[in-house]
Amino acid sequence: MNSDVKRRKGGSRNKGNHSKVNLPLEGVKILDASRVLAGPFCSMLLSDLGAEVIRVEDREKGDETRYYQPLIGRESSYYLSINRNKKVLFLNLKERNGRERLYSLIRKSDVFIHNFLPRVEEELGVGYDTIRSKNGKIIYVTISGYGREGKRASLPGYDILMQGESGLMSVTGMDENNLARIGNSTVDIYTAYLCATTILAYLYSSAKRGERGGTRVDIPLIGSAIYSMPFLFGYLAATGENPKPAGTAHPGIVPYQPFDTKDRKLIIAVANNNQWGRFCAAINRPDLVNDERFRTNEQRVKHRDELIPLLEQIMIQKRASQWIRIFNGRSIPVAPINRLTDVMNEMSLSSFIERRNVRGKEMLFTKFPASIDGKRIQSFRRNPPTHRK
């Protein structure tokens, strides 16, 4: 573990400091044959809430993410990070015995998730009609690149492709000549949340009706990426222009971006005129409140190129900690740009991270952030499953 990550005095690497709470999905059984990120993250989210999840992986190799770099010991940190609380079954679905073992689990499951391409799902015997014949009440979930119908249904989907094709990458970066991929695999994560939300909606609906007739769900990565950009399409509708990358700023709110201080960058988010008034007082420039160029957000956006250099000259005069104290005292939204080691060393933030000993090595896991009846969910209950080889 990087020496920048300091262990808090009295902390424990394997014990949370919250009581066990009732997990709302206890009793729900999920069979997850998906690979890589979107599907496994979805099933981890559901397992954090108490569902029993069994991973189905290739008998010889396991999930391909087991080999992604870097490693924790002999295990991929990528795989470990999204597969806690799960059991695993290694099967060769091309063999009859492998499929029969899968079907025996299907009969006992509430949800089946996979991300095989249509032709592959039929080859492996996990197409919708086949699975439905084994369990007519199952929620059958597929994660695809472009949906299950149409000319592009047979094409694989990867996060970086979806960021580009959806338009998301066109608004990410410093300018139109310096576009960037979002550092996290955001489209995969969006898709996982939508997948879990849809599963939970159907479980709730079935429980409310007192019956379940089974259903088929498909979540396309490309649709999830587009669904994540409502206000950007609103911008296009309102202006008739494509939104452009604004670096770390916001296209429609000013000031809403990082500024240099004496020692580090600091993010200021002045989202309404009340905050603008308090901000001007905090920086000792009350005259800016009634300056016609900056009086409303509309005017501040219009005169961005005049206002931002003016504010930059002011912000550079103090240290970040000084500005944070001043702005917090006036309820002005402010935050530093942290590295992950900074997150680990800040008590209020590190409470969302859990240290666990996995295969003799320390691993950092992100905790499920919700609480129930005032108690945090104990999201880590079982180490990620190892490959038998």
C-alpha positions in Angstrom: 0.0 0.0 0.0 1.3 3.5 -0.9 2.9 5.1 2.1 0.8 8.2 1.5 -2.2 6.2 2.7 -2.0 6.5 6.5 -3.8 4.1 8.8 -6.0 5.9 11.3 -5.1 5.4 14.9 -7.2 2.6 16.4 -8.5 1.6 12.9 -9.1 -2.0 12.0 -8.5 -3.4 8.6 -11.3 -6.0 8.7 -14.0 -4.6 10.9 -16.4 -1.8 10.2 -17.6 0.4 13.1 -21.3 0.1 12.2 -23.8 -2.5 13.4 -25.2 -5.1 11.2 -28.5 -4.0 9.7 -31.2 -6.0 8.0 -30.3 -6.4 4.4 -33.4 -5.7 2.2 -32.5 -8.2 -0.6 -31.9 -11.2 1.7 -33.5 -14.2 0.1 -33.1 -13.0 -3.5 -31.0 -15.3 -5.6 -29.1 -14.0 -8.5 -27.1 -15.9 -11.1 -24.5 -13.7 -12.8 -22.8 -15.0 -16.0 -21.7 -11.6 -17.2 -18.1 -10.5 -17.6 -15.9 -7.5 -17.2 -17.6 -4.5 -15.4 -21.2 -3.5 -16.0 -22.8 -6.8 -15.1 -20.5 -7.7 -12.2 -20.8 -4.2 -10.7 -24.6 -4.5 -11.0 -24.6 -7.9 -9.2 -22.2 -6.6 -6.6 -24.5 -3.7 -5.9 -27.4 -6.1 -5.3 -25.2 -8.4 -3.2 -24.2 -5.4 -1.0 -27.9 -5.1 -0.3 -28.1 -8.8 0.7 -28.9 -10.8 -2.4 -27.1 -14.1 -2.8 -25.0 -13.9 -6.0 -23.4 -16.9 -7.7 -20.9 -16.0 -10.5 -20.8 -18.3 -13.5 -17.3 -18.2 -15.1 -15.5 -20.0 -17.8 -14.1 -23.2 -16.4 -10.6 -22.8 -17.8 -9.9 -19.1 -17.6 -12.6 -17.5 -15.4 -13.6 -13.9 -16.0 -11.1 -12.1 -18.3 -10.8 -9.3 -15.7 -8.9 -11.7 -13.4 -5.9 -11.0 -15.6 -6.2 -7.2 -15.7 -3.3 -5.2 -14.2 -2.3 -4.3 -11.5 -2.4 -7.3 -9.2 -2.9 -7.8 -5.5 -0.6 -10.8 -4.9 -1.7 -13.1 -7.8 -5.2 -11.6 -8.2 -6.3 -8.7 -10.4 -7.2 -5.7 -8.2 -9.9 -4.9 -10.9 -11.6 -8.3 -10.4 -11.4 -8.1 -6.6 -12.9 -4.6 -6.5 -16.2 -5.6 -8.1 -16.8 -9.2 -6.9 -17.1 -9.2 -3.1 -19.8 -11.2 -1.4 -20.2 -13.6 -4.3 -19.8 -17.3 -4.8 -18.4 -18.7 -8.0 -19.1 -21.8 -10.2 -16.7 -22.6 -13.0 -18.5 -24.2 -15.9 -17.9 -25.0 -19.6 -21.3 -24.1 -21.1 -20.3 -25.6 -24.4 -20.6 -29.0 -22.7 -24.0 -30.6 -21.8 -22.9 -31.2 -18.2 -22.0 -27.6 -17.7 -25.3 -26.4 -19.1 -27.3 -28.9 -16.9 -25.5 -27.6 -13.8 -26.4 -24.0 -14.9 -30.1 -25.0 -15.5 -30.3 -26.5 -12.0 -29.3 -23.1 -10.6 -31.7 -21.3 -12.9 -34.6 -23.2 -11.4 -33.8 -21.8 -8.0 -32.9 -18.2 -9.1 -34.9 -15.0 -9.2 -32.6 -13.2 -11.6 -30.2 -14.3 -14.4 -27.7 -11.7 -15.8 -25.4 -12.1 -18.8 -23.7 -10.0 -21.5 -23.1 -12.6 -24.2 -23.7 -11.6 -27.8 -26.9 -13.1 -29.3 -25.2 -15.8 -31.4 -23.0 -16.8 -28.4 -26.0 -17.0 -26.0 -27.7 -19.5 -28.3 -24.5 -21.5 -28.7 -24.2 -21.7 -24.9 -27.8 -22.6 -24.3 -28.6 -19.4 -22.3 -31.0 -17.7 -24.7 -34.2 -16.3 -23.3 -36.6 -19.0 -24.5 -34.3 -21.7 -23.1 -33.9 -20.1 -19.7 -37.6 -19.2 -19.6 -38.5 -22.9 -20.2 -36.4 -23.8 -17.1 -37.9 -21.0 -14.9 -40.9 -19.1 -16.1 -40.7 -16.6 -13.2 -37.1 -15.5 -13.7 -36.0 -12.0 -14.4 -33.8 -12.5 -17.5 -31.4 -9.6 -17.9 -29.0 -8.9 -20.8 -26.4 -6.1 -21.0 -25.6 -5.3 -24.6 -23.7 -2.7 -26.6 -26.5 -1.6 -28.9 -29.6 -3.5 -27.9 -30.8 -7.0 -28.9 -32.4 -6.1 -32.2 -31.3 -4.5 -35.4 -28.2 -4.5 -37.5 -25.8 -3.7 -34.6 -27.1 -6.2 -32.1 -24.2 -8.6 -32.9 -21.5 -5.9 -32.2 -19.6 -5.9 -28.9 -19.7 -2.8 -26.7 -16.9 -1.2 -24.8 -16.9 1.8 -22.5 -14.6 4.0 -24.5 -16.5 3.3 -27.7 -19.8 4.3 -26.0 -18.2 7.5 -24.6 -17.3 8.5 -28.1 -20.4 7.4 -30.0 -22.9 8.7 -27.5 -21.4 12.2 -27.6 -20.2 12.1 -24.1 -16.6 12.4 -25.1 -17.4 15.5 -27.2 -18.0 17.5 -24.1 -15.1 16.0 -22.0 -11.7 17.6 -22.1 -10.1 21.0 -22.2 -11.3 22.0 -25.7 -12.4 20.5 -29.0 -8.8 19.7 -29.9 -8.1 18.0 -26.6 -11.0 15.6 -25.9 -10.6 13.0 -23.1 -12.1 9.8 -22.0 -13.7 10.1 -18.5 -11.2 8.5 -16.2 -13.6 6.1 -14.6 -15.4 3.6 -16.9 -18.5 5.8 -16.5 -20.8 4.2 -19.1 -20.3 0.7 -17.7 -21.1 2.1 -14.2 -24.1 4.0 -15.5 -25.3 0.8 -17.1 -24.8 -1.2 -13.9 -26.9 1.3 -11.9 -29.7 1.2 -14.5 -29.6 -2.5 -14.6 -29.9 -2.8 -10.8 -32.6 -0.2 -10.7 -34.7 -2.1 -13.3 -34.2 -5.4 -11.5 -35.3 -3.8 -8.2 -38.3 -2.1 -9.9 -39.5 -5.5 -11.2 -38.9 -7.2 -7.8 -40.9 -4.5 -6.1 -43.7 -4.7 -8.7 -43.9 -8.5 -8.4 -43.9 -8.3 -4.6 -46.7 -5.7 -4.7 -48.8 -7.8 -7.0 -48.0 -11.0 -5.0 -47.0 -12.8 -8.2 -44.2 -12.9 -10.7 -44.6 -14.0 -14.3 -41.1 -13.5 -15.4 -39.7 -10.8 -17.7 -37.0 -10.0 -20.2 -34.8 -6.9 -19.7 -32.0 -5.6 -21.9 -29.9 -2.6 -21.0 -27.8 -1.2 -23.9 -24.6 0.6 -23.1 -25.2 3.2 -25.8 -28.6 4.0 -24.4 -27.2 4.3 -20.9 -24.6 6.7 -22.1 -27.2 8.9 -23.8 -29.6 8.7 -20.8 -26.8 10.1 -18.6 -26.8 13.4 -20.5 -30.3 15.0 -20.1 -29.2 18.6 -19.6 -26.7 18.4 -22.5 -29.4 17.5 -24.9 -31.5 20.2 -23.3 -28.7 22.7 -24.1 -28.7 21.5 -27.7 -32.5 22.0 -27.9 -32.3 25.5 -26.3 -29.4 26.9 -28.4 -29.4 24.8 -31.5 -25.6 24.3 -30.9 -23.6 21.4 -29.8 -22.3 21.8 -26.3 -18.5 22.0 -26.2 -15.9 20.7 -23.7 -15.4 23.3 -21.0 -12.4 21.7 -19.3 -13.2 21.7 -15.6 -15.7 24.5 -15.9 -19.5 24.4 -16.5 -21.1 25.6 -19.8 -24.0 27.2 -18.1 -23.0 28.3 -14.6 -20.3 30.8 -13.6 -18.2 30.7 -11.4 -18.3 26.9 -11.3 -14.8 25.6 -11.7 -11.4 25.1 -10.1 -9.1 28.1 -9.3 -5.4 28.2 -8.3 -4.7 29.3 -4.8 -1.2 29.9 -3.2 -0.7 26.1 -2.7 -3.3 24.0 -4.6 -6.4 24.1 -6.8 -9.8 24.7 -5.2 -13.2 24.2 -6.7 -15.8 27.0 -6.4 -19.5 26.2 -7.2 -21.6 29.4 -7.2 -24.9 28.0 -8.5 -27.4 30.8 -7.7 -27.5 34.5 -7.1 -27.8 34.2 -3.3 -24.5 32.3 -3.3 -23.0 34.9 -5.6 -23.8 37.7 -3.1 -22.2 35.8 -0.3 -19.2 34.9 -2.5 -18.6 38.5 -3.4 -18.7 39.5 0.3 -16.3 36.6 1.2 -13.7 37.8 -1.3 -14.1 41.4 -0.2 -15.5 42.5 -3.6 -19.2 43.5 -2.7 -19.1 45.8 -5.7 -19.3 42.8 -8.1 -22.8 42.0 -6.9 -24.4 45.0 -8.7 -21.9 45.1 -11.6 -24.2 44.8 -14.6 -21.8 42.4 -16.3 -22.1 39.9 -13.4 -25.4 40.6 -11.6 -27.1 37.4 -12.8 -25.9 34.0 -13.8 -26.9 34.7 -17.4 -24.7 37.8 -17.4 -21.9 36.0 -15.7 -21.9 33.3 -18.4 -22.0 35.9 -21.1 -19.1 37.8 -19.5 -17.1 34.7 -18.4 -13.9 35.9 -20.1 -14.0 39.1 -18.0 -15.0 37.6 -14.7 -12.8 34.5 -14.5 -9.4 36.4 -14.8 -10.6 38.8 -12.2 -11.4 36.0 -9.8 -8.2 34.2 -10.5 -6.2 37.2 -9.3 -8.1 37.2 -6.0 -8.0 33.4 -5.4 -4.3 33.2 -5.8 -3.7 35.5 -2.8 -4.6 33.0 -0.1 -3.9 29.3 0.7 -6.6 26.7 -0.1 -7.2 26.0 3.6 -7.8 29.8 4.3 -10.4 30.0 1.5 -12.1 26.8 2.6 -12.5 28.3 6.1 -13.8 31.6 4.7 -16.2 30.0 2.3 -17.5 27.4 4.7 -18.3 30.1 7.1 -20.6 31.8 4.5 -22.1 28.5 3.2 -20.4 28.9 -0.2 -19.8 25.5 -2.0 -16.1 24.8 -2.0 -13.9 21.7 -2.3 -10.3 20.7 -3.0 -9.3 18.5 -5.9 -8.2 15.4 -4.0 -6.1 12.5 -5.0 -7.2 9.1 -3.8 -4.6 9.2 -1.1 -6.1 12.5 0.1 -9.5 10.7 0.3 -8.0 7.9 2.4 -6.4 10.4 4.8 -9.6 12.5 5.3 -11.8 11.0 8.0 -15.1 12.0 6.6 -14.2 10.6 3.2 -12.3 7.5 4.2 -15.4 6.2 6.0 -16.6 5.3 2.6 -13.6 3.0 2.0 -12.9 -0.3 3.7 -9.5 -2.0 4.1 -9.6 -5.8 3.8 -7.0 -8.5 3.8 -7.5 -10.5 0.7 -5.1 -13.4 -0.2 -2.6 -12.0 2.4 -2.6 -8.5 0.9 -4.4 -5.4 1.8 -7.1 -4.3 -0.6 -9.2 -1.1 -0.6 -12.9 -1.6 -1.3 -15.5 1.2 -1.8 -18.4 0.8 0.6 -22.1 0.9 -0.3 -22.8 4.5 0.8 -26.5 4.2 2.0 -27.7 3.7 5.6 -30.9 2.1 6.7 -32.6 3.3 9.9 -29.5 5.3 10.7 -27.1 2.4 10.3 -24.6 1.9 7.5 -25.0 -1.3 5.5 -22.1 -3.7 6.1 -21.5 -4.2 2.4 -18.4 -6.4 2.7 -19.4 -9.9 4.0 -17.4 -12.3 1.8 -14.1 -12.1 0.0 -14.2 -12.2 -3.8 -14.0 -15.7 -5.2 -10.7 -17.1 -6.3 -10.0 -19.0 -9.4 -9.4 -22.7 -8.7 -6.2 -22.6 -10.7 
